[in-house]
Amino acid sequence: MAELDDIDTRVLDLLKSKIGREREIAMDSNVVEDTGLDSVSVMDFVMELEDEFDISVPLDEIAEVRTVSDLAGVVRRLTAAGASV
């Protein structure tokens, strides 16, 4: 498995703290099915990520996210886009 970068680690750690220790979560985990989060909780988590990374995640981006890795990729891309503005 590829080594996790800082964004991967931060997203994974934030998600683990949100759901608690009762579930094992990895980068290939499904954000909804494997975490037990409902749609409202997922949106709350996205808002936490927006605050943590100082980004704004468009709703259409969220619709495409399936795994924790997908979510970290969105954060990485938006963070890089913000840095280049």
Steps between C-alpha positions, in 0.01 A plus 500: 500500500621850420629715782248750635576868459412772751154566356415128493608465862310808617178399320524145635574619856211749494263233372615251762442754776152576360385137494678374809715195550236232445567484123821441308536760224761506223553703184301247294205504743165617364415835662136404563481121513813435706474792742137478602455871429170616355475776238467776760807374687696482176412862426603598856830323441550680169445831682766394753738432211419839349591667830811286552640560151349845433324382183147492363384164363234531229200267541560341160845395624343324800266304273802341330673393822479132591811422705712680756769515231257675263420752771868563574556549125230769489657674801847474342383645169305786661790578734741512207259716296471742791877519534539582130246786504 
